[in-house]
Amino acid sequence: IAGYYFVLPDDWVTLDVPEEMGDTNMAFASDEEIGEELQVLLDDGDDQTTVSVSEGKAALLTIFLALPEGFALTEEDFVTMFGTPPQIPDMEIGESELVTIGDYPVLRAPFQSEESDGWLYTVLLNESSVLNMLLYSAVGERDDWQEMAEAFIASLTLEPPEESE
């Protein structure tokens, strides 16, 4: 993601994000089945904001934001600018809380819709880069996926991960 490396569980699949979504956005799914369903939404250019997720499955969408040149965010600025969750149609987003995950200040907010629950994470990668991440899970399974989502965030690095032998 925009020069960052990360670690996901081995069984997760990476989806093809259409060019019009930008080359720094990525999408992942916990298995091929949910991956195929999500890929159809991506390919259709569907502006649907919620994703229907089956029990025991999850999807992850990331959106990288590079701030204008010369713009430097402090942690306080980050909280001021991104601390109020966005209004997303058909989705109820709870209050954000500032947490530290790995080396990163992160605003974390739960969300729910008729079709899924999940977490909205906004990660301050450095003073000029922010990563928004939506983790979609089946209704009632949000907390089951929190550890995996936060391990993904903690794994973000500019250095390639060491290959396991």
N, CA and C atoms as a LAMMPS dump frame, in Angstrom:
ITEM: TIMESTEP
0
ITEM: NUMBER OF ATOMS
495
ITEM: BOX BOUNDS ff ff ff
-5.0000000000000000e+02 5.0000000000000000e+02
-5.0000000000000000e+02 5.0000000000000000e+02
-5.0000000000000000e+02 5.0000000000000000e+02
ITEM: ATOMS id mol type element x y z
1 1 1 N 0.869 -1.173 0
2 1 2 C 0 0 0
3 1 3 C 0.907 1.225 0
4 2 1 N 1 1.901 -1.114
5 2 2 C 1.772 3.141 -1.223
6 2 3 C 3.173 3.007 -0.636
7 3 1 N 3.851 1.911 -0.934
8 3 2 C 5.213 1.703 -0.457
9 3 3 C 5.312 1.004 0.878
10 4 1 N 4.189 0.745 1.53
11 4 2 C 4.193 0.037 2.807
12 4 3 C 3.997 -1.45 2.569
13 5 1 N 4.652 -2.241 3.381
14 5 2 C 4.48 -3.689 3.368
15 5 3 C 3.613 -4.058 4.564
16 6 1 N 2.976 -5.219 4.495
17 6 2 C 2.079 -5.644 5.559
18 6 3 C 1.973 -7.159 5.551
19 7 1 N 1.377 -7.675 6.614
20 7 2 C 1.19 -9.118 6.738
21 7 3 C -0.293 -9.398 6.954
22 8 1 N -0.826 -10.31 6.146
23 8 2 C -2.195 -10.812 6.311
24 8 3 C -2.115 -12.319 6.512
25 9 1 N -3.135 -12.924 7.113
26 9 2 C -3.14 -14.386 7.211
27 9 3 C -2.991 -15.021 5.823
28 10 1 N -2.321 -16.16 5.758
29 10 2 C -2.021 -16.823 4.483
30 10 3 C -3.245 -17.128 3.633
31 11 1 N -4.388 -17.416 4.261
32 11 2 C -5.558 -17.82 3.485
33 11 3 C -6.359 -16.636 2.924
34 12 1 N -5.952 -15.412 3.221
35 12 2 C -6.648 -14.244 2.682
36 12 3 C -6.28 -14.046 1.225
37 13 1 N -7.211 -13.495 0.451
38 13 2 C -6.975 -13.252 -0.969
39 13 3 C -6.97 -11.747 -1.24
40 14 1 N -6.137 -11.346 -2.192
41 14 2 C -6.057 -9.956 -2.624
42 14 3 C -6.935 -9.791 -3.855
43 15 1 N -7.737 -8.746 -3.869
44 15 2 C -8.651 -8.503 -4.979
45 15 3 C -8.073 -7.457 -5.926
46 16 1 N -8.572 -7.452 -7.153
47 16 2 C -8.164 -6.458 -8.139
48 16 3 C -9.014 -5.208 -7.956
49 17 1 N -8.371 -4.1 -7.674
50 17 2 C -9.083 -2.839 -7.499
51 17 3 C -9.075 -2.101 -8.836
52 18 1 N -10.25 -1.687 -9.334
53 18 2 C -10.31 -0.978 -10.618
54 18 3 C -9.432 0.276 -10.623
55 19 1 N -8.856 0.586 -11.785
56 19 2 C -7.964 1.741 -11.928
57 19 3 C -8.582 3.034 -11.417
58 20 1 N -9.881 3.217 -11.672
59 20 2 C -10.523 4.47 -11.27
60 20 3 C -10.567 4.659 -9.755
61 21 1 N -10.346 3.579 -8.993
62 21 2 C -10.294 3.696 -7.536
63 21 3 C -8.914 4.142 -7.066
64 22 1 N -7.942 4.166 -7.966
65 22 2 C -6.594 4.596 -7.601
66 22 3 C -5.686 3.416 -7.337
67 23 1 N -4.406 3.634 -7.575
68 23 2 C -3.462 2.533 -7.425
69 23 3 C -2.942 2.36 -6.006
70 24 1 N -3.412 3.191 -5.078
71 24 2 C -2.985 3.023 -3.69
72 24 3 C -4.092 2.453 -2.809
73 25 1 N -5.204 2.069 -3.394
74 25 2 C -6.298 1.446 -2.65
75 25 3 C -6.233 -0.056 -2.859
76 26 1 N -6.557 -0.811 -1.821
77 26 2 C -6.501 -2.267 -1.921
78 26 3 C -7.716 -2.883 -1.249
79 27 1 N -8.013 -4.116 -1.648
80 27 2 C -9.128 -4.861 -1.058
81 27 3 C -8.686 -6.303 -0.852
82 28 1 N -9.132 -6.884 0.249
83 28 2 C -8.769 -8.245 0.619
84 28 3 C -10.006 -8.962 1.142
85 29 1 N -9.983 -10.285 1.091
86 29 2 C -11.103 -11.08 1.614
87 29 3 C -10.552 -12.302 2.331
88 30 1 N -11.314 -12.77 3.316
89 30 2 C -10.851 -13.889 4.139
90 30 3 C -10.842 -15.213 3.397
91 31 1 N -11.557 -15.3 2.272
92 31 2 C -11.49 -16.513 1.447
93 31 3 C -11.995 -16.205 0.04
94 32 1 N -11.875 -17.169 -0.843
95 32 2 C -12.254 -16.977 -2.253
96 32 3 C -13.729 -16.616 -2.421
97 33 1 N -14.609 -17.238 -1.633
98 33 2 C -16.051 -17.011 -1.794
99 33 3 C -16.42 -15.546 -1.576
100 34 1 N -16.028 -14.997 -0.43
101 34 2 C -16.362 -13.59 -0.173
102 34 3 C -15.559 -12.695 -1.115
103 35 1 N -14.367 -13.148 -1.502
104 35 2 C -13.56 -12.405 -2.466
105 35 3 C -14.266 -12.247 -3.797
106 36 1 N -14.886 -13.319 -4.277
107 36 2 C -15.611 -13.262 -5.552
108 36 3 C -16.798 -12.311 -5.464
109 37 1 N -17.52 -12.342 -4.334
110 37 2 C -18.668 -11.45 -4.157
111 37 3 C -18.224 -9.987 -4.128
112 38 1 N -17.161 -9.722 -3.397
113 38 2 C -16.66 -8.356 -3.297
114 38 3 C -16.07 -7.893 -4.624
115 39 1 N -15.424 -8.8 -5.341
116 39 2 C -14.831 -8.443 -6.632
117 39 3 C -15.903 -7.972 -7.61
118 40 1 N -17.081 -8.596 -7.58
119 40 2 C -18.185 -8.177 -8.452
120 40 3 C -18.572 -6.733 -8.142
121 41 1 N -18.664 -6.384 -6.858
122 41 2 C -18.999 -5.003 -6.482
123 41 3 C -17.931 -4.034 -6.977
124 42 1 N -16.665 -4.406 -6.81
125 42 2 C -15.573 -3.541 -7.256
126 42 3 C -15.592 -3.367 -8.768
127 43 1 N -15.761 -4.472 -9.494
128 43 2 C -15.746 -4.428 -10.958
129 43 3 C -16.914 -3.64 -11.532
130 44 1 N -18.067 -3.705 -10.858
131 44 2 C -19.25 -2.992 -11.334
132 44 3 C -19.183 -1.499 -11.034
133 45 1 N -18.165 -1.1 -10.272
134 45 2 C -18.075 0.307 -9.898
135 45 3 C -19.212 0.695 -8.981
136 46 1 N -19.758 -0.301 -8.299
137 46 2 C -20.893 -0.088 -7.409
138 46 3 C -20.496 0.902 -6.315
139 47 1 N -21.321 1.928 -6.109
140 47 2 C -21.016 2.886 -5.057
141 47 3 C -21.636 2.47 -3.726
142 48 1 N -22.006 1.223 -3.64
143 48 2 C -22.552 0.669 -2.406
144 48 3 C -21.497 0.787 -1.312
145 49 1 N -21.901 1.241 -0.143
146 49 2 C -20.944 1.448 0.939
147 49 3 C -20.917 0.297 1.926
148 50 1 N -21.911 -0.559 1.89
149 50 2 C -21.915 -1.705 2.79
150 50 3 C -21.675 -2.973 1.988
151 51 1 N -21.118 -3.937 2.657
152 51 2 C -20.802 -5.216 2.031
153 51 3 C -21.494 -6.296 2.842
154 52 1 N -22.197 -7.181 2.176
155 52 2 C -22.844 -8.297 2.856
156 52 3 C -21.796 -9.384 3.069
157 53 1 N -21.608 -9.775 4.324
158 53 2 C -20.573 -10.748 4.655
159 53 3 C -21.212 -11.943 5.35
160 54 1 N -20.875 -13.142 4.88
161 54 2 C -21.403 -14.37 5.471
162 54 3 C -20.731 -14.65 6.81
163 55 1 N -21.399 -15.448 7.62
164 55 2 C -20.881 -15.827 8.925
165 55 3 C -19.482 -16.432 8.799
166 56 1 N -18.579 -15.99 9.673
167 56 2 C -17.229 -16.533 9.693
168 56 3 C -16.297 -15.973 8.635
169 57 1 N -16.74 -14.956 7.901
170 57 2 C -15.921 -14.38 6.827
171 57 3 C -15.741 -12.882 7.066
172 58 1 N -14.762 -12.302 6.371
173 58 2 C -14.515 -10.866 6.521
174 58 3 C -13.925 -10.31 5.233
175 59 1 N -14.042 -9.001 5.08
176 59 2 C -13.448 -8.285 3.95
177 59 3 C -12.769 -7.038 4.499
178 60 1 N -11.733 -6.61 3.809
179 60 2 C -10.933 -5.481 4.259
180 60 3 C -10.682 -4.555 3.074
181 61 1 N -11.058 -3.293 3.221
182 61 2 C -10.808 -2.292 2.183
183 61 3 C -9.881 -1.231 2.759
184 62 1 N -8.862 -0.841 2
185 62 2 C -7.947 0.199 2.461
186 62 3 C -7.934 1.348 1.463
187 63 1 N -7.844 2.55 1.995
188 63 2 C -7.798 3.757 1.177
189 63 3 C -6.652 4.607 1.707
190 64 1 N -5.62 4.794 0.892
191 64 2 C -4.44 5.56 1.281
192 64 3 C -4.639 7.02 0.906
193 65 1 N -4.367 7.914 1.841
194 65 2 C -4.495 9.351 1.596
195 65 3 C -3.133 10.014 1.754
196 66 1 N -2.605 10.56 0.673
197 66 2 C -1.375 11.349 0.748
198 66 3 C -1.801 12.806 0.878
199 67 1 N -1.334 13.463 1.9
200 67 2 C -1.7 14.854 2.129
201 67 3 C -0.878 15.761 1.213
202 68 1 N -1.357 16.981 0.964
203 68 2 C -0.633 17.892 0.071
204 68 3 C 0.807 18.129 0.536
205 69 1 N 1.69 18.332 -0.432
206 69 2 C 3.096 18.574 -0.121
207 69 3 C 3.223 19.754 0.843
208 70 1 N 4.084 19.608 1.816
209 70 2 C 4.293 20.659 2.797
210 70 3 C 3.333 20.6 3.97
211 71 1 N 2.36 19.717 3.906
212 71 2 C 1.374 19.564 4.974
213 71 3 C 1.919 18.545 5.97
214 72 1 N 2.012 18.91 7.225
215 72 2 C 2.547 17.998 8.237
216 72 3 C 1.548 17.874 9.383
217 73 1 N 1.044 16.675 9.586
218 73 2 C 0.067 16.417 10.645
219 73 3 C 0.756 16.022 11.941
220 74 1 N 0.422 16.698 13.012
221 74 2 C 0.802 16.216 14.334
222 74 3 C -0.299 15.255 14.776
223 75 1 N -0.071 14.534 15.851
224 75 2 C -1.115 13.638 16.351
225 75 3 C -2.355 14.44 16.746
226 76 1 N -2.155 15.614 17.32
227 76 2 C -3.284 16.465 17.705
228 76 3 C -4.079 16.907 16.474
229 77 1 N -3.372 17.316 15.406
230 77 2 C -4.043 17.69 14.154
231 77 3 C -4.82 16.504 13.584
232 78 1 N -4.206 15.343 13.637
233 78 2 C -4.817 14.107 13.137
234 78 3 C -6.155 13.862 13.829
235 79 1 N -6.163 13.958 15.153
236 79 2 C -7.396 13.73 15.917
237 79 3 C -8.435 14.796 15.574
238 80 1 N -8 16.041 15.426
239 80 2 C -8.925 17.121 15.078
240 80 3 C -9.545 16.891 13.7
241 81 1 N -8.71 16.527 12.724
242 81 2 C -9.194 16.371 11.344
243 81 3 C -10.014 15.107 11.121
244 82 1 N -9.624 14.008 11.771
245 82 2 C -10.235 12.717 11.469
246 82 3 C -11.009 12.11 12.639
247 83 1 N -11.069 12.807 13.771
248 83 2 C -11.69 12.252 14.969
249 83 3 C -13.193 12.077 14.901
250 84 1 N -13.852 12.862 14.068
251 84 2 C -15.296 12.706 13.884
252 84 3 C -15.514 11.769 12.707
253 85 1 N -16.106 10.591 12.959
254 85 2 C -16.3 9.631 11.861
255 85 3 C -17.149 10.228 10.742
256 86 1 N -16.874 9.819 9.514
257 86 2 C -17.658 10.321 8.382
258 86 3 C -19.085 9.789 8.418
259 87 1 N -19.965 10.467 7.726
260 87 2 C -21.328 9.982 7.535
261 87 3 C -21.32 9.124 6.278
262 88 1 N -21.628 7.859 6.419
263 88 2 C -21.649 6.946 5.281
264 88 3 C -23.067 6.402 5.154
265 89 1 N -23.679 6.533 3.97
266 89 2 C -25.057 6.063 3.793
267 89 3 C -25.219 4.596 4.209
268 90 1 N -26.337 4.295 4.838
269 90 2 C -26.705 2.933 5.242
270 90 3 C -25.764 2.331 6.279
271 91 1 N -24.98 3.176 6.955
272 91 2 C -24.033 2.675 7.934
273 91 3 C -24.085 3.564 9.18
274 92 1 N -24.189 2.943 10.333
275 92 2 C -24.152 3.684 11.586
276 92 3 C -22.762 3.515 12.181
277 93 1 N -22.049 4.632 12.352
278 93 2 C -20.678 4.587 12.849
279 93 3 C -20.647 5.153 14.26
280 94 1 N -20.043 4.403 15.173
281 94 2 C -19.928 4.837 16.563
282 94 3 C -18.839 5.884 16.737
283 95 1 N -18.599 6.268 17.992
284 95 2 C -17.576 7.263 18.294
285 95 3 C -16.185 6.693 18.081
286 96 1 N -15.293 7.565 17.614
287 96 2 C -13.892 7.174 17.446
288 96 3 C -13.175 7.241 18.781
289 97 1 N -12.228 6.323 18.961
290 97 2 C -11.339 6.404 20.107
291 97 3 C -9.914 6.346 19.581
292 98 1 N -9.033 7.136 20.203
293 98 2 C -7.633 7.152 19.812
294 98 3 C -6.914 6.037 20.555
295 99 1 N -6.275 5.156 19.8
296 99 2 C -5.5 4.054 20.371
297 99 3 C -4.15 4.016 19.651
298 100 1 N -3.227 3.273 20.202
299 100 2 C -1.951 3.038 19.536
300 100 3 C -1.919 1.578 19.136
301 101 1 N -1.651 1.329 17.862
302 101 2 C -1.545 -0.04 17.356
303 101 3 C -0.177 -0.138 16.693
304 102 1 N 0.67 -1.013 17.216
305 102 2 C 2.046 -1.06 16.735
306 102 3 C 2.687 0.279 17.039
307 103 1 N 3.225 0.921 16.015
308 103 2 C 3.867 2.23 16.175
309 103 3 C 2.966 3.385 15.764
310 104 1 N 1.696 3.105 15.497
311 104 2 C 0.843 4.109 14.867
312 104 3 C -0.284 4.608 15.765
313 105 1 N -0.521 5.947 15.774
314 105 2 C -1.744 6.465 16.37
315 105 3 C -2.901 6.095 15.43
316 106 1 N -3.972 5.587 16.001
317 106 2 C -5.095 5.088 15.202
318 106 3 C -6.401 5.563 15.821
319 107 1 N -7.294 6.064 14.984
320 107 2 C -8.66 6.331 15.411
321 107 3 C -9.488 5.116 15.017
322 108 1 N -10.153 4.518 15.988
323 108 2 C -10.915 3.284 15.761
324 108 3 C -12.37 3.54 16.136
325 109 1 N -13.282 3.149 15.234
326 109 2 C -14.715 3.314 15.497
327 109 3 C -15.457 2.08 14.997
328 110 1 N -16.401 1.575 15.789
329 110 2 C -17.214 0.452 15.317
330 110 3 C -18.279 0.957 14.351
331 111 1 N -18.7 0.081 13.44
332 111 2 C -19.831 0.444 12.585
333 111 3 C -20.737 -0.761 12.414
334 112 1 N -21.968 -0.456 12.001
335 112 2 C -22.914 -1.528 11.695
336 112 3 C -23.862 -1.068 10.603
337 113 1 N -24.323 -2.04 9.854
338 113 2 C -25.339 -1.804 8.834
339 113 3 C -26.273 -3.005 8.89
340 114 1 N -27.257 -3.026 8.027
341 114 2 C -28.159 -4.179 8.007
342 114 3 C -27.437 -5.45 7.59
343 115 1 N -26.393 -5.308 6.762
344 115 2 C -25.729 -6.468 6.174
345 115 3 C -24.426 -6.869 6.841
346 116 1 N -23.828 -5.971 7.628
347 116 2 C -22.534 -6.294 8.221
348 116 3 C -22.231 -5.395 9.409
349 117 1 N -21.259 -5.823 10.187
350 117 2 C -20.676 -5.028 11.258
351 117 3 C -19.209 -4.856 10.899
352 118 1 N -18.527 -4 11.614
353 118 2 C -17.102 -3.883 11.35
354 118 3 C -16.44 -2.776 12.122
355 119 1 N -15.221 -2.497 11.702
356 119 2 C -14.406 -1.454 12.303
357 119 3 C -13.94 -0.493 11.221
358 120 1 N -13.965 0.778 11.541
359 120 2 C -13.358 1.81 10.711
360 120 3 C -12.097 2.253 11.44
361 121 1 N -10.966 2.085 10.782
362 121 2 C -9.686 2.506 11.343
363 121 3 C -9.136 3.635 10.482
364 122 1 N -8.626 4.673 11.124
365 122 2 C -7.904 5.731 10.433
366 122 3 C -6.53 5.784 11.083
367 123 1 N -5.506 5.502 10.28
368 123 2 C -4.149 5.3 10.785
369 123 3 C -3.258 6.457 10.333
370 124 1 N -2.571 7.089 11.276
371 124 2 C -1.582 8.114 10.943
372 124 3 C -0.255 7.399 10.688
373 125 1 N 0.057 7.185 9.401
374 125 2 C 1.278 6.456 9.041
375 125 3 C 2.522 7.31 9.263
376 126 1 N 2.437 8.569 8.881
377 126 2 C 3.502 9.546 9.113
378 126 3 C 2.86 10.923 8.994
379 127 1 N 3.636 11.965 9.085
380 127 2 C 3.042 13.305 9.136
381 127 3 C 2.321 13.724 7.859
382 128 1 N 2.491 12.966 6.779
383 128 2 C 1.82 13.353 5.534
384 128 3 C 1.027 12.221 4.884
385 129 1 N 0.814 11.121 5.615
386 129 2 C 0.094 9.972 5.044
387 129 3 C -0.866 9.362 6.061
388 130 1 N -2.077 9.105 5.586
389 130 2 C -3.123 8.511 6.419
390 130 3 C -3.706 7.318 5.671
391 131 1 N -4.004 6.262 6.397
392 131 2 C -4.636 5.081 5.81
393 131 3 C -5.998 4.892 6.456
394 132 1 N -7.05 4.875 5.638
395 132 2 C -8.384 4.506 6.124
396 132 3 C -8.584 3.039 5.82
397 133 1 N -9.152 2.329 6.755
398 133 2 C -9.355 0.897 6.575
399 133 3 C -10.726 0.516 7.118
400 134 1 N -11.487 -0.183 6.304
401 134 2 C -12.792 -0.699 6.719
402 134 3 C -12.701 -2.213 6.792
403 135 1 N -12.984 -2.762 7.961
404 135 2 C -13.053 -4.208 8.123
405 135 3 C -14.526 -4.573 8.233
406 136 1 N -15.015 -5.334 7.265
407 136 2 C -16.411 -5.787 7.256
408 136 3 C -16.478 -7.216 7.766
409 137 1 N -17.425 -7.489 8.666
410 137 2 C -17.658 -8.852 9.151
411 137 3 C -19.16 -9.115 9.137
412 138 1 N -19.528 -10.36 9.366
413 138 2 C -20.949 -10.685 9.485
414 138 3 C -21.516 -9.966 10.713
415 139 1 N -22.807 -9.711 10.68
416 139 2 C -23.461 -9.061 11.817
417 139 3 C -23.162 -9.861 13.086
418 140 1 N -22.704 -9.157 14.118
419 140 2 C -22.407 -9.783 15.4
420 140 3 C -21.004 -10.357 15.521
421 141 1 N -20.191 -10.269 14.455
422 141 2 C -18.849 -10.866 14.492
423 141 3 C -17.716 -9.837 14.483
424 142 1 N -18.039 -8.574 14.628
425 142 2 C -17.02 -7.515 14.574
426 142 3 C -15.835 -7.805 15.501
427 143 1 N -16.11 -8.135 16.75
428 143 2 C -15.029 -8.338 17.718
429 143 3 C -14.18 -9.563 17.403
430 144 1 N -14.742 -10.536 16.689
431 144 2 C -13.985 -11.738 16.322
432 144 3 C -12.838 -11.419 15.368
433 145 1 N -12.939 -10.326 14.629
434 145 2 C -11.948 -9.967 13.61
435 145 3 C -11.042 -8.821 14.039
436 146 1 N -11.289 -8.248 15.198
437 146 2 C -10.524 -7.08 15.64
438 146 3 C -9.029 -7.39 15.766
439 147 1 N -8.686 -8.502 16.37
440 147 2 C -7.271 -8.845 16.553
441 147 3 C -6.547 -8.962 15.209
442 148 1 N -7.18 -9.606 14.234
443 148 2 C -6.569 -9.759 12.915
444 148 3 C -6.378 -8.394 12.257
445 149 1 N -7.4 -7.542 12.314
446 149 2 C -7.317 -6.22 11.691
447 149 3 C -6.202 -5.392 12.324
448 150 1 N -6.094 -5.462 13.618
449 150 2 C -5.084 -4.667 14.301
450 150 3 C -3.686 -5.246 14.116
451 151 1 N -3.575 -6.545 13.914
452 151 2 C -2.277 -7.144 13.575
453 151 3 C -1.839 -6.665 12.189
454 152 1 N -2.787 -6.527 11.264
455 152 2 C -2.495 -5.983 9.931
456 152 3 C -1.912 -4.579 10.065
457 153 1 N -2.564 -3.732 10.858
458 153 2 C -2.089 -2.36 11.045
459 153 3 C -0.704 -2.36 11.682
460 154 1 N -0.525 -3.155 12.725
461 154 2 C 0.764 -3.208 13.421
462 154 3 C 1.885 -3.683 12.503
463 155 1 N 1.544 -4.472 11.489
464 155 2 C 2.568 -5.02 10.592
465 155 3 C 3.024 -4.036 9.519
466 156 1 N 2.329 -2.91 9.357
467 156 2 C 2.691 -1.95 8.306
468 156 3 C 4.106 -1.419 8.521
469 157 1 N 4.928 -1.528 7.488
470 157 2 C 6.316 -1.086 7.562
471 157 3 C 6.808 -0.692 6.171
472 158 1 N 7.822 0.134 6.138
473 158 2 C 8.435 0.5 4.863
474 158 3 C 9.485 -0.522 4.436
475 159 1 N 9.8 -1.453 5.324
476 159 2 C 10.78 -2.5 5.03
477 159 3 C 10.055 -3.78 4.639
478 160 1 N 10.541 -4.486 3.612
479 160 2 C 9.9 -5.761 3.255
480 160 3 C 10.002 -6.742 4.42
481 161 1 N 8.946 -7.536 4.647
482 161 2 C 9.014 -8.532 5.723
483 161 3 C 10.058 -9.589 5.382
484 162 1 N 10.684 -10.129 6.413
485 162 2 C 11.666 -11.187 6.188
486 162 3 C 10.949 -12.44 5.737
487 163 1 N 11.541 -13.111 4.763
488 163 2 C 10.974 -14.361 4.257
489 163 3 C 11.185 -15.457 5.29
490 164 1 N 10.138 -16.213 5.587
491 164 2 C 10.297 -17.348 6.496
492 164 3 C 10.807 -18.532 5.688
493 165 1 N 11.695 -19.281 6.294
494 165 2 C 12.302 -20.403 5.566
495 165 3 C 11.632 -21.697 5.893
